[in-house]
Amino acid sequence: MRILAVILKRVLQLAALSLLVTLATFFLSSMIPGDFFTAQELNPAVRRETIDQMRHRRGLDQPMPVQYLRWLGRCTRLDFGDSDFFGRPVRGVVLDALAQTLWMAIPALALGLAGGIIFGTIHAIHRNRVAGQVFDLVSAITLSLPTLVLGLGALLLAAQTHWFPLGGMSSAGMQSPSFPTWLLDRLRHLVLPVGCLTLPIFAYVEKIQCAATQDCLDQPFLRAAHARGLKPLRIFFQYLLRPSLNPVVSTSGPLLGSILSGSLVLEVIFGWPGLGQVTYNALFNRDTALLVGCVVGSTILLVAGNLAADLLLIALDPRVRGQGDTA
Amino acid sequence: MVDTAIEFLETAHMSFSRRCRTLQALLLLTCTAGILAAQARKQEPTQYLVLQALSGVRGGHLVASINADPATFNRLFASGMANALVADQLAADLVHINRSTHELEPSLATRWEVAGDGRTYTVRLRRGVRFSDGSPFTAADVAFTLDALADPRTESTLADQLRVDGKFPAVSLIDTHTVTITLPRPVGTGLRAFDSIPILPRNKLLRSYQEGRLAAAWGPATPPGEIVGLGPFRLKEYQRGVRVVFERNPFYWKQDKAGQALPYLDSLTLLVIQDRNAEALRFEAGELDLLGSMSPEHFARLRRSAQARNITLRDLGPGLRMDFLWFNLNPGRDTAGIPYVDAEKRAIFERALFRQAVSAALDRNGIVRSVYLGLATPQYGPVSSGNRIWGRTDARPATPALKEAHALLSRAGLKGTAGDGILQFGAARRPFEFVLLTARGDAARERTAEIIRQNLRQAGLQVSIQLLLPNELISRILKTFEYEAILFGPTPTDIVPDLQADLWYSSGASHFWYPNQSKPSTAWEAEVDALTTRLVQTLDPAVRLQACAQLQDIWSKQLPAIPTVAPSILSGWKNNVGNVRPSILVPYLLWNTAELTKRAP
């Protein structure tokens, strides 16, 4: 019952959030002058009548509320309009881009969480030693580095050392490669963008895990477990690690948001054709339908992340399950 | 038993009928194949376009880049440099501008004659040419393409390129390989506007056109085999945001002097790289075989190691793009009845003496040195000096003439200061200051604007800089007219000044400083209008050149838009890429992909 309630809550949240963000995106973008065709207006070889006709056919000459309601009407048929920039239906572009972003996001999230939890726990255990201070310094530096600087630094490293490809998803010269060759090539291209995306997540999770572990270390149940003579490994996993994971798990859903904002910059720098790059194109080319599609895609990803985090929390913590049962 | 026998007989009968049908189908297939083969044998030999000065080695794979994904593979709908470059690999035009010599050359047309009326062109088409799927090319394809283009439902911006005074040329078929094209009036550039107009396969696209979905027919999701053209390559693969891969079109209709069919390359890959820095780094790392244009910073850095990297770097000199500084001379008012520009200030802007003073105060050499690391050229006329046929190359002192500027400003009515060095104007003796708008995100323009601010401060003018997103800036220029001064510049796509007629004409929407005038507001604009008409309507090259020179003389004196500098086009390619013929016209290095060769490194 508890799980069903959580899912229902998140689905309702998704619907409300999507409506809100699409409304906000439509109206905010209407406040910026110009549209997708404005850039063509400077071309003296193109007549104004042609551009106006194109605008009219796409309904861009209508007031923004009318455009929004029309768009909403099409959405009920799962038609999110057409992208002028890509010349394709928005749904296809966004789904395709979302899949490419997941290539980066899932390894980054997994590596960031795993690394952050491991190092955060070690950091908390060694908090009063030199190692603890080194961890403090490293995570402070990593957290303060903007994604743009990280990305450009990584690109420069690749250019100087030739260890990694300078962006893109695959090597230019590859013609019909075998699956292992293709996979190896894809993984090589993933190293730098995933690395840059992982670092801030790692530093953030490490800080939270460290604080949570420190809290647990001071708890009476841990001393009681020691007093009962339980094996150290059992004490570590059951009485220290498991309860300390709650804050990390509950923040891992919203972490997807920071991954998406990080990928916006990194995908442009590394030429990775994911949702970030598509959003960037939509924004700078004033492709409103595409921009709204990207925002909806990001919202779905964010809510799905939160839902997964909620379910994981329920599975991990009997107290959360208990709250549900009594409710 | 009987049932079994009947069942056996039925099975035998069905099996026999099936065999008969199979035999019939095979027979039909054989006949069709025979007829097709006979037709193919009957087809006249290809009338190749032989490039006499060309030689090269067949084979190889070339990798270059584009900065955006293609939205279509139909050249008719391709807007933007990247999309045009992609679509140009798949299509061919009747006549083509040689980007190296700037001459109009035969392409699918072998020759053309103009009638005495100066507007009817008889165009002879190349015989024996086939589309990339092997189907024949005839005059019907030309008529289909031009009819589709003329149809307003098609909504192709290329159609406007062909329109003369708003009217589309009339096309009629003479025979299978001859058409006549009648322009609404004589046009100085002749058939030049037909460059890049792709000839589409009627058989393949007629239905899409009739159903009103021609624009969507060859979209990014279309299977590559569906896309058929007369260009040097065929589409092999497209991965959004990653790459476009082309393979050689076996039916291409150009040959080199040895009779070798073009293109030389087996395949061509265009990587989608949006970020210019990443693009330059990938060229530096050897992932790209050539790079049409790079920033002065990358060029300067690569120049030091060009030999070690086995690459050629070439400064092609100033391109056609240049920046102008102009003032808003529009006397109109906004919807609230407020003038676009303060009346007293506009009165100063309107004085040619003021604009000449501003021009004199500009340190163009300083801009060239600081912003472009010396890789740009100061400009004084409306046509870039990089345009060696139509542009003026007369040298002027590029250093600021502050003394001259002060004298001119004084004559323009700007006198006296309140001790802060800022000149005063109007009845209330207000300090003369204005806001200069330019595009946000364009580092070169932002830095140029800052140098202009400093230069004009020395001359006694207070300038504040405001950065706007490009779309907002364009909106202010063309629609709202809410600005005092702007630093910006359009990029012409051809060297002939005719394409900029809308900029010259006082009635033009691109007559930026005061557009859409019902009649010329000044005597010099009336004179420019007349010269522009002479330029665009006369066929005589000498008269056209003279009209353009006079036009530039008037501009240089009146300075409605003050030219600043034209950045150099900085290109590079690996030394194992052959037949590279750089051009100042986009796409700089990739305009002759059919001719490019690649040797083993």
Interface residues (C-beta under 8 A of the other chain):
Chain A: I32 P33 G34 D35 T38 A39 Q40 E41 L42 N43 P44 A45 V46 R47 R48 T50 I51 Q53 M54 R57 S83 D84 F85 F86 G87 R88 G92 V93 D96 A97 Q100 L152 L155 L156 A158 A159 H162 P165 L166 G167 G168 M169 S170 A172 G173 Q175 V268 I269 F270 G271 W272 P273 G274 Q277 V278 Y280 N281 R286
Chain B: H61 V63 A68 D69 P70 A71 T72 F77 S79 P152 E155 T157 A159 D160 Q161 R163 G166 A216 G219 P220 A221 Q239 R240 G241 V242 R243 S267 T269 L271 V272 I273 Q274 D275 N277 A278 L281 R282 E284 A285 E287 L288 L469 P470 N471 E472 I474 S475 R476 I477 L478 K479 T480 P490 T493 L499 Q500 A501 D502 L503 G508 A509 S510
